[in-house]
Amino acid sequence: MNEAMLGDAMTRLRRAHGQLGGVIAMIEAGEDCAKVLTQLAAVSKALDRAGFRIVASGLRHCQQAQARGEQAPMTTEELEKLFLSLA
C-alpha cells in the first residue's frame, strides 16, 4: 500500500489528525462539552470516510490485478471483512 494508491484517504487522515489535536486542546482548555463532542464527531466521521476510501482502493487494486491475470493480494472475503470492520 502506498500513498498514491490511497488517493485522498491520506488527506482525510491528516485532517482528522489535526482535528483530534484540536479536540485534545479543547478538553485541556475546559471547553464546553457540546463543542468538544461536535468536534469529536467530525474526527470520527473523517476516520470512517478514510477507512472506506482505503477499502475501496484495495478493492480497485485487487480488480486491476485480476484484470492483468495476476493473483489479487486479497480475496473478496478478506476485503468484505475489512469493510464490515468499519461498520
PDB file as gemmi writes it, atoms N, CA and C in Angstrom:
CRYST1    1.000    1.000    1.000  90.00  90.00  90.00 P 1                      
ATOM      1  N   MET A   1       0.854  -1.173   0.000  1.00  0.00           N  
ATOM      2  CA  MET A   1       0.000   0.000   0.000  1.00  0.00           C  
ATOM      3  C   MET A   1       0.898   1.233   0.000  1.00  0.00           C  
ATOM      4  N   ASN A   2       0.571   2.166  -0.857  1.00  0.00           N  
ATOM      5  CA  ASN A   2       1.350   3.395  -0.893  1.00  0.00           C  
ATOM      6  C   ASN A   2       0.427   4.606  -0.965  1.00  0.00           C  
ATOM      7  N   GLU A   3       0.990   5.773  -0.725  1.00  0.00           N  
ATOM      8  CA  GLU A   3       0.199   6.993  -0.641  1.00  0.00           C  
ATOM      9  C   GLU A   3      -0.522   7.315  -1.945  1.00  0.00           C  
ATOM     10  N   ALA A   4       0.118   7.065  -3.073  1.00  0.00           N  
ATOM     11  CA  ALA A   4      -0.508   7.346  -4.366  1.00  0.00           C  
ATOM     12  C   ALA A   4      -1.739   6.477  -4.573  1.00  0.00           C  
ATOM     13  N   MET A   5      -1.679   5.246  -4.105  1.00  0.00           N  
ATOM     14  CA  MET A   5      -2.796   4.316  -4.265  1.00  0.00           C  
ATOM     15  C   MET A   5      -3.999   4.735  -3.414  1.00  0.00           C  
ATOM     16  N   LEU A   6      -3.736   5.376  -2.301  1.00  0.00           N  
ATOM     17  CA  LEU A   6      -4.809   5.700  -1.363  1.00  0.00           C  
ATOM     18  C   LEU A   6      -5.580   6.960  -1.722  1.00  0.00           C  
ATOM     19  N   GLY A   7      -5.081   7.738  -2.642  1.00  0.00           N  
ATOM     20  CA  GLY A   7      -5.805   8.938  -3.053  1.00  0.00           C  
ATOM     21  C   GLY A   7      -6.004   9.909  -1.906  1.00  0.00           C  
ATOM     22  N   ASP A   8      -7.230  10.368  -1.747  1.00  0.00           N  
ATOM     23  CA  ASP A   8      -7.480  11.398  -0.746  1.00  0.00           C  
ATOM     24  C   ASP A   8      -7.635  10.839   0.666  1.00  0.00           C  
ATOM     25  N   ALA A   9      -7.478   9.525   0.859  1.00  0.00           N  
ATOM     26  CA  ALA A   9      -7.563   8.960   2.200  1.00  0.00           C  
ATOM     27  C   ALA A   9      -6.480   9.546   3.097  1.00  0.00           C  
ATOM     28  N   MET A  10      -5.301   9.747   2.561  1.00  0.00           N  
ATOM     29  CA  MET A  10      -4.220  10.335   3.357  1.00  0.00           C  
ATOM     30  C   MET A  10      -4.555  11.763   3.754  1.00  0.00           C  
ATOM     31  N   THR A  11      -5.151  12.505   2.850  1.00  0.00           N  
ATOM     32  CA  THR A  11      -5.564  13.879   3.162  1.00  0.00           C  
ATOM     33  C   THR A  11      -6.591  13.857   4.282  1.00  0.00           C  
ATOM     34  N   ARG A  12      -7.546  12.949   4.195  1.00  0.00           N  
ATOM     35  CA  ARG A  12      -8.571  12.821   5.234  1.00  0.00           C  
ATOM     36  C   ARG A  12      -7.945  12.449   6.571  1.00  0.00           C  
ATOM     37  N   LEU A  13      -6.975  11.541   6.554  1.00  0.00           N  
ATOM     38  CA  LEU A  13      -6.315  11.133   7.794  1.00  0.00           C  
ATOM     39  C   LEU A  13      -5.516  12.273   8.403  1.00  0.00           C  
ATOM     40  N   ARG A  14      -4.846  13.034   7.571  1.00  0.00           N  
ATOM     41  CA  ARG A  14      -4.100  14.187   8.087  1.00  0.00           C  
ATOM     42  C   ARG A  14      -5.046  15.223   8.700  1.00  0.00           C  
ATOM     43  N   ARG A  15      -6.170  15.435   8.039  1.00  0.00           N  
ATOM     44  CA  ARG A  15      -7.161  16.372   8.559  1.00  0.00           C  
ATOM     45  C   ARG A  15      -7.704  15.884   9.900  1.00  0.00           C  
ATOM     46  N   ALA A  16      -8.014  14.590   9.979  1.00  0.00           N  
ATOM     47  CA  ALA A  16      -8.516  14.019  11.229  1.00  0.00           C  
ATOM     48  C   ALA A  16      -7.472  14.132  12.334  1.00  0.00           C  
ATOM     49  N   HIS A  17      -6.214  13.942  11.967  1.00  0.00           N  
ATOM     50  CA  HIS A  17      -5.127  14.072  12.932  1.00  0.00           C  
ATOM     51  C   HIS A  17      -5.109  15.483  13.528  1.00  0.00           C  
ATOM     52  N   GLY A  18      -5.233  16.474  12.677  1.00  0.00           N  
ATOM     53  CA  GLY A  18      -5.276  17.863  13.143  1.00  0.00           C  
ATOM     54  C   GLY A  18      -6.515  18.138  13.990  1.00  0.00           C  
ATOM     55  N   GLN A  19      -7.645  17.613  13.561  1.00  0.00           N  
ATOM     56  CA  GLN A  19      -8.885  17.800  14.319  1.00  0.00           C  
ATOM     57  C   GLN A  19      -8.782  17.149  15.693  1.00  0.00           C  
ATOM     58  N   LEU A  20      -8.176  15.985  15.769  1.00  0.00           N  
ATOM     59  CA  LEU A  20      -8.040  15.304  17.050  1.00  0.00           C  
ATOM     60  C   LEU A  20      -7.159  16.113  17.996  1.00  0.00           C  
ATOM     61  N   GLY A  21      -6.097  16.687  17.449  1.00  0.00           N  
ATOM     62  CA  GLY A  21      -5.267  17.569  18.271  1.00  0.00           C  
ATOM     63  C   GLY A  21      -6.078  18.736  18.810  1.00  0.00           C  
ATOM     64  N   GLY A  22      -6.978  19.264  17.983  1.00  0.00           N  
ATOM     65  CA  GLY A  22      -7.853  20.349  18.414  1.00  0.00           C  
ATOM     66  C   GLY A  22      -8.807  19.915  19.512  1.00  0.00           C  
ATOM     67  N   VAL A  23      -9.326  18.702  19.405  1.00  0.00           N  
ATOM     68  CA  VAL A  23     -10.228  18.173  20.433  1.00  0.00           C  
ATOM     69  C   VAL A  23      -9.494  18.043  21.761  1.00  0.00           C  
ATOM     70  N   ILE A  24      -8.296  17.510  21.706  1.00  0.00           N  
ATOM     71  CA  ILE A  24      -7.493  17.361  22.926  1.00  0.00           C  
ATOM     72  C   ILE A  24      -7.234  18.724  23.552  1.00  0.00           C  
ATOM     73  N   ALA A  25      -6.883  19.699  22.721  1.00  0.00           N  
ATOM     74  CA  ALA A  25      -6.641  21.058  23.227  1.00  0.00           C  
ATOM     75  C   ALA A  25      -7.907  21.649  23.838  1.00  0.00           C  
ATOM     76  N   MET A  26      -9.057  21.393  23.225  1.00  0.00           N  
ATOM     77  CA  MET A  26     -10.327  21.893  23.763  1.00  0.00           C  
ATOM     78  C   MET A  26     -10.602  21.301  25.141  1.00  0.00           C  
ATOM     79  N   ILE A  27     -10.351  20.005  25.288  1.00  0.00           N  
ATOM     80  CA  ILE A  27     -10.576  19.350  26.582  1.00  0.00           C  
ATOM     81  C   ILE A  27      -9.636  19.934  27.627  1.00  0.00           C  
ATOM     82  N   GLU A  28      -8.370  20.080  27.244  1.00  0.00           N  
ATOM     83  CA  GLU A  28      -7.378  20.625  28.182  1.00  0.00           C  
ATOM     84  C   GLU A  28      -7.710  22.050  28.590  1.00  0.00           C  
ATOM     85  N   ALA A  29      -8.367  22.791  27.686  1.00  0.00           N  
ATOM     86  CA  ALA A  29      -8.739  24.176  27.973  1.00  0.00           C  
ATOM     87  C   ALA A  29     -10.081  24.276  28.701  1.00  0.00           C  
ATOM     88  N   GLY A  30     -10.742  23.138  28.910  1.00  0.00           N  
ATOM     89  CA  GLY A  30     -12.014  23.148  29.615  1.00  0.00           C  
ATOM     90  C   GLY A  30     -13.178  23.658  28.788  1.00  0.00           C  
ATOM     91  N   GLU A  31     -13.127  23.437  27.468  1.00  0.00           N  
ATOM     92  CA  GLU A  31     -14.205  23.882  26.574  1.00  0.00           C  
ATOM     93  C   GLU A  31     -15.525  23.187  26.913  1.00  0.00           C  
ATOM     94  N   ASP A  32     -16.576  23.765  26.412  1.00  0.00           N  
ATOM     95  CA  ASP A  32     -17.924  23.240  26.588  1.00  0.00           C  
ATOM     96  C   ASP A  32     -18.023  21.824  26.016  1.00  0.00           C  
ATOM     97  N   CYS A  33     -18.712  20.958  26.757  1.00  0.00           N  
ATOM     98  CA  CYS A  33     -18.859  19.551  26.372  1.00  0.00           C  
ATOM     99  C   CYS A  33     -19.480  19.400  24.978  1.00  0.00           C  
ATOM    100  N   ALA A  34     -20.507  20.174  24.685  1.00  0.00           N  
ATOM    101  CA  ALA A  34     -21.182  20.057  23.386  1.00  0.00           C  
ATOM    102  C   ALA A  34     -20.236  20.405  22.239  1.00  0.00           C  
ATOM    103  N   LYS A  35     -19.412  21.417  22.418  1.00  0.00           N  
ATOM    104  CA  LYS A  35     -18.448  21.792  21.372  1.00  0.00           C  
ATOM    105  C   LYS A  35     -17.411  20.697  21.173  1.00  0.00           C  
ATOM    106  N   VAL A  36     -16.940  20.126  22.282  1.00  0.00           N  
ATOM    107  CA  VAL A  36     -15.945  19.049  22.207  1.00  0.00           C  
ATOM    108  C   VAL A  36     -16.536  17.847  21.468  1.00  0.00           C  
ATOM    109  N   LEU A  37     -17.754  17.470  21.835  1.00  0.00           N  
ATOM    110  CA  LEU A  37     -18.373  16.302  21.209  1.00  0.00           C  
ATOM    111  C   LEU A  37     -18.676  16.542  19.734  1.00  0.00           C  
ATOM    112  N   THR A  38     -19.020  17.764  19.376  1.00  0.00           N  
ATOM    113  CA  THR A  38     -19.252  18.082  17.960  1.00  0.00           C  
ATOM    114  C   THR A  38     -17.968  17.889  17.162  1.00  0.00           C  
ATOM    115  N   GLN A  39     -16.859  18.352  17.704  1.00  0.00           N  
ATOM    116  CA  GLN A  39     -15.580  18.185  17.016  1.00  0.00           C  
ATOM    117  C   GLN A  39     -15.142  16.726  16.998  1.00  0.00           C  
ATOM    118  N   LEU A  40     -15.402  16.018  18.090  1.00  0.00           N  
ATOM    119  CA  LEU A  40     -15.054  14.601  18.139  1.00  0.00           C  
ATOM    120  C   LEU A  40     -15.857  13.806  17.114  1.00  0.00           C  
ATOM    121  N   ALA A  41     -17.110  14.164  16.918  1.00  0.00           N  
ATOM    122  CA  ALA A  41     -17.934  13.508  15.893  1.00  0.00           C  
ATOM    123  C   ALA A  41     -17.360  13.762  14.504  1.00  0.00           C  
ATOM    124  N   ALA A  42     -16.853  14.965  14.279  1.00  0.00           N  
ATOM    125  CA  ALA A  42     -16.241  15.281  12.981  1.00  0.00           C  
ATOM    126  C   ALA A  42     -14.989  14.436  12.758  1.00  0.00           C  
ATOM    127  N   VAL A  43     -14.188  14.243  13.806  1.00  0.00           N  
ATOM    128  CA  VAL A  43     -12.988  13.403  13.695  1.00  0.00           C  
ATOM    129  C   VAL A  43     -13.394  11.968  13.372  1.00  0.00           C  
ATOM    130  N   SER A  44     -14.397  11.474  14.069  1.00  0.00           N  
ATOM    131  CA  SER A  44     -14.861  10.109  13.854  1.00  0.00           C  
ATOM    132  C   SER A  44     -15.345   9.906  12.422  1.00  0.00           C  
ATOM    133  N   LYS A  45     -16.101  10.859  11.922  1.00  0.00           N  
ATOM    134  CA  LYS A  45     -16.612  10.753  10.548  1.00  0.00           C  
ATOM    135  C   LYS A  45     -15.457  10.782   9.539  1.00  0.00           C  
ATOM    136  N   ALA A  46     -14.479  11.651   9.778  1.00  0.00           N  
ATOM    137  CA  ALA A  46     -13.323  11.733   8.872  1.00  0.00           C  
ATOM    138  C   ALA A  46     -12.558  10.412   8.852  1.00  0.00           C  
ATOM    139  N   LEU A  47     -12.394   9.782  10.019  1.00  0.00           N  
ATOM    140  CA  LEU A  47     -11.707   8.496  10.078  1.00  0.00           C  
ATOM    141  C   LEU A  47     -12.496   7.412   9.359  1.00  0.00           C  
ATOM    142  N   ASP A  48     -13.817   7.411   9.563  1.00  0.00           N  
ATOM    143  CA  ASP A  48     -14.654   6.430   8.871  1.00  0.00           C  
ATOM    144  C   ASP A  48     -14.538   6.569   7.359  1.00  0.00           C  
ATOM    145  N   ARG A  49     -14.623   7.795   6.877  1.00  0.00           N  
ATOM    146  CA  ARG A  49     -14.561   8.016   5.428  1.00  0.00           C  
ATOM    147  C   ARG A  49     -13.190   7.624   4.876  1.00  0.00           C  
ATOM    148  N   ALA A  50     -12.132   7.896   5.628  1.00  0.00           N  
ATOM    149  CA  ALA A  50     -10.798   7.487   5.188  1.00  0.00           C  
ATOM    150  C   ALA A  50     -10.704   5.970   5.131  1.00  0.00           C  
ATOM    151  N   GLY A  51     -11.260   5.299   6.119  1.00  0.00           N  
ATOM    152  CA  GLY A  51     -11.247   3.838   6.130  1.00  0.00           C  
ATOM    153  C   GLY A  51     -11.986   3.257   4.948  1.00  0.00           C  
ATOM    154  N   PHE A  52     -13.167   3.803   4.649  1.00  0.00           N  
ATOM    155  CA  PHE A  52     -13.921   3.324   3.494  1.00  0.00           C  
ATOM    156  C   PHE A  52     -13.160   3.584   2.198  1.00  0.00           C  
ATOM    157  N   ARG A  53     -12.489   4.707   2.127  1.00  0.00           N  
ATOM    158  CA  ARG A  53     -11.698   5.033   0.938  1.00  0.00           C  
ATOM    159  C   ARG A  53     -10.550   4.036   0.774  1.00  0.00           C  
ATOM    160  N   ILE A  54      -9.933   3.651   1.876  1.00  0.00           N  
ATOM    161  CA  ILE A  54      -8.828   2.691   1.822  1.00  0.00           C  
ATOM    162  C   ILE A  54      -9.338   1.322   1.356  1.00  0.00           C  
ATOM    163  N   VAL A  55     -10.481   0.897   1.880  1.00  0.00           N  
ATOM    164  CA  VAL A  55     -11.057  -0.381   1.438  1.00  0.00           C  
ATOM    165  C   VAL A  55     -11.406  -0.313  -0.051  1.00  0.00           C  
ATOM    166  N   ALA A  56     -11.973   0.808  -0.482  1.00  0.00           N  
ATOM    167  CA  ALA A  56     -12.311   0.966  -1.902  1.00  0.00           C  
ATOM    168  C   ALA A  56     -11.058   0.918  -2.763  1.00  0.00           C  
ATOM    169  N   SER A  57      -9.975   1.513  -2.295  1.00  0.00           N  
ATOM    170  CA  SER A  57      -8.711   1.477  -3.041  1.00  0.00           C  
ATOM    171  C   SER A  57      -8.192   0.047  -3.132  1.00  0.00           C  
ATOM    172  N   GLY A  58      -8.326  -0.695  -2.028  1.00  0.00           N  
ATOM    173  CA  GLY A  58      -7.907  -2.098  -2.033  1.00  0.00           C  
ATOM    174  C   GLY A  58      -8.713  -2.914  -3.022  1.00  0.00           C  
ATOM    175  N   LEU A  59     -10.006  -2.665  -3.063  1.00  0.00           N  
ATOM    176  CA  LEU A  59     -10.880  -3.378  -3.996  1.00  0.00           C  
ATOM    177  C   LEU A  59     -10.472  -3.083  -5.441  1.00  0.00           C  
ATOM    178  N   ARG A  60     -10.241  -1.813  -5.723  1.00  0.00           N  
ATOM    179  CA  ARG A  60      -9.809  -1.423  -7.072  1.00  0.00           C  
ATOM    180  C   ARG A  60      -8.481  -2.081  -7.427  1.00  0.00           C  
ATOM    181  N   HIS A  61      -7.557  -2.082  -6.474  1.00  0.00           N  
ATOM    182  CA  HIS A  61      -6.234  -2.677  -6.695  1.00  0.00           C  
ATOM    183  C   HIS A  61      -6.370  -4.166  -7.003  1.00  0.00           C  
ATOM    184  N   CYS A  62      -7.230  -4.867  -6.249  1.00  0.00           N  
ATOM    185  CA  CYS A  62      -7.435  -6.299  -6.481  1.00  0.00           C  
ATOM    186  C   CYS A  62      -8.069  -6.560  -7.842  1.00  0.00           C  
ATOM    187  N   GLN A  63      -9.043  -5.729  -8.211  1.00  0.00           N  
ATOM    188  CA  GLN A  63      -9.695  -5.899  -9.509  1.00  0.00           C  
ATOM    189  C   GLN A  63      -8.701  -5.674 -10.645  1.00  0.00           C  
ATOM    190  N   GLN A  64      -7.833  -4.687 -10.506  1.00  0.00           N  
ATOM    191  CA  GLN A  64      -6.845  -4.410 -11.546  1.00  0.00           C  
ATOM    192  C   GLN A  64      -5.857  -5.570 -11.675  1.00  0.00           C  
ATOM    193  N   ALA A  65      -5.469  -6.140 -10.543  1.00  0.00           N  
ATOM    194  CA  ALA A  65      -4.549  -7.282 -10.574  1.00  0.00           C  
ATOM    195  C   ALA A  65      -5.201  -8.457 -11.303  1.00  0.00           C  
ATOM    196  N   GLN A  66      -6.465  -8.726 -10.996  1.00  0.00           N  
ATOM    197  CA  GLN A  66      -7.171  -9.829 -11.661  1.00  0.00           C  
ATOM    198  C   GLN A  66      -7.306  -9.568 -13.156  1.00  0.00           C  
ATOM    199  N   ALA A  67      -7.554  -8.318 -13.534  1.00  0.00           N  
ATOM    200  CA  ALA A  67      -7.694  -7.980 -14.950  1.00  0.00           C  
ATOM    201  C   ALA A  67      -6.383  -8.207 -15.707  1.00  0.00           C  
ATOM    202  N   ARG A  68      -5.259  -8.068 -14.999  1.00  0.00           N  
ATOM    203  CA  ARG A  68      -3.956  -8.305 -15.624  1.00  0.00           C  
ATOM    204  C   ARG A  68      -3.583  -9.789 -15.588  1.00  0.00           C  
ATOM    205  N   GLY A  69      -4.463 -10.627 -15.026  1.00  0.00           N  
ATOM    206  CA  GLY A  69      -4.193 -12.058 -14.937  1.00  0.00           C  
ATOM    207  C   GLY A  69      -3.326 -12.432 -13.749  1.00  0.00           C  
ATOM    208  N   GLU A  70      -3.145 -11.505 -12.814  1.00  0.00           N  
ATOM    209  CA  GLU A  70      -2.336 -11.760 -11.622  1.00  0.00           C  
ATOM    210  C   GLU A  70      -3.252 -12.177 -10.478  1.00  0.00           C  
ATOM    211  N   GLN A  71      -2.649 -12.770  -9.466  1.00  0.00           N  
ATOM    212  CA  GLN A  71      -3.423 -13.106  -8.280  1.00  0.00           C  
ATOM    213  C   GLN A  71      -3.605 -11.832  -7.445  1.00  0.00           C  
ATOM    214  N   ALA A  72      -4.825 -11.584  -7.056  1.00  0.00           N  
ATOM    215  CA  ALA A  72      -5.113 -10.405  -6.231  1.00  0.00           C  
ATOM    216  C   ALA A  72      -4.469 -10.562  -4.860  1.00  0.00           C  
ATOM    217  N   PRO A  73      -3.974  -9.451  -4.287  1.00  0.00           N  
ATOM    218  CA  PRO A  73      -3.323  -9.542  -2.979  1.00  0.00           C  
ATOM    219  C   PRO A  73      -4.285  -9.912  -1.846  1.00  0.00           C  
ATOM    220  N   MET A  74      -5.584  -9.700  -2.055  1.00  0.00           N  
ATOM    221  CA  MET A  74      -6.579 -10.033  -1.042  1.00  0.00           C  
ATOM    222  C   MET A  74      -7.782 -10.676  -1.728  1.00  0.00           C  
ATOM    223  N   THR A  75      -8.425 -11.569  -1.016  1.00  0.00           N  
ATOM    224  CA  THR A  75      -9.631 -12.183  -1.558  1.00  0.00           C  
ATOM    225  C   THR A  75     -10.815 -11.248  -1.330  1.00  0.00           C  
ATOM    226  N   THR A  76     -11.894 -11.518  -2.028  1.00  0.00           N  
ATOM    227  CA  THR A  76     -13.122 -10.748  -1.838  1.00  0.00           C  
ATOM    228  C   THR A  76     -13.596 -10.872  -0.398  1.00  0.00           C  
ATOM    229  N   GLU A  77     -13.459 -12.056   0.173  1.00  0.00           N  
ATOM    230  CA  GLU A  77     -13.882 -12.288   1.555  1.00  0.00           C  
ATOM    231  C   GLU A  77     -13.061 -11.445   2.526  1.00  0.00           C  
ATOM    232  N   GLU A  78     -11.766 -11.346   2.287  1.00  0.00           N  
ATOM    233  CA  GLU A  78     -10.904 -10.531   3.158  1.00  0.00           C  
ATOM    234  C   GLU A  78     -11.293  -9.058   3.071  1.00  0.00           C  
ATOM    235  N   LEU A  79     -11.555  -8.586   1.848  1.00  0.00           N  
ATOM    236  CA  LEU A  79     -11.970  -7.199   1.678  1.00  0.00           C  
ATOM    237  C   LEU A  79     -13.326  -6.939   2.346  1.00  0.00           C  
ATOM    238  N   GLU A  80     -14.227  -7.902   2.219  1.00  0.00           N  
ATOM    239  CA  GLU A  80     -15.538  -7.751   2.846  1.00  0.00           C  
ATOM    240  C   GLU A  80     -15.385  -7.681   4.371  1.00  0.00           C  
ATOM    241  N   LYS A  81     -14.536  -8.509   4.923  1.00  0.00           N  
ATOM    242  CA  LYS A  81     -14.306  -8.499   6.365  1.00  0.00           C  
ATOM    243  C   LYS A  81     -13.758  -7.131   6.813  1.00  0.00           C  
ATOM    244  N   LEU A  82     -12.826  -6.588   6.051  1.00  0.00           N  
ATOM    245  CA  LEU A  82     -12.281  -5.262   6.373  1.00  0.00           C  
ATOM    246  C   LEU A  82     -13.363  -4.188   6.293  1.00  0.00           C  
ATOM    247  N   PHE A  83     -14.171  -4.264   5.256  1.00  0.00           N  
ATOM    248  CA  PHE A  83     -15.260  -3.300   5.091  1.00  0.00           C  
ATOM    249  C   PHE A  83     -16.217  -3.362   6.285  1.00  0.00           C  
ATOM    250  N   LEU A  84     -16.591  -4.572   6.673  1.00  0.00           N  
ATOM    251  CA  LEU A  84     -17.530  -4.726   7.772  1.00  0.00           C  
ATOM    252  C   LEU A  84     -16.915  -4.310   9.116  1.00  0.00           C  
ATOM    253  N   SER A  85     -15.611  -4.399   9.238  1.00  0.00           N  
ATOM    254  CA  SER A  85     -14.973  -3.960  10.488  1.00  0.00           C  
ATOM    255  C   SER A  85     -15.119  -2.452  10.692  1.00  0.00           C  
ATOM    256  N   LEU A  86     -15.386  -1.725   9.611  1.00  0.00           N  
ATOM    257  CA  LEU A  86     -15.574  -0.274   9.714  1.00  0.00           C  
ATOM    258  C   LEU A  86     -17.008   0.099  10.064  1.00  0.00           C  
ATOM    259  N   ALA A  87     -17.929  -0.839   9.837  1.00  0.00           N  
ATOM    260  CA  ALA A  87     -19.351  -0.548  10.060  1.00  0.00           C  
ATOM    261  C   ALA A  87     -19.714  -0.535  11.536  1.00  0.00           C  
TER     262      ALA A  87                                                      
END                                                                             
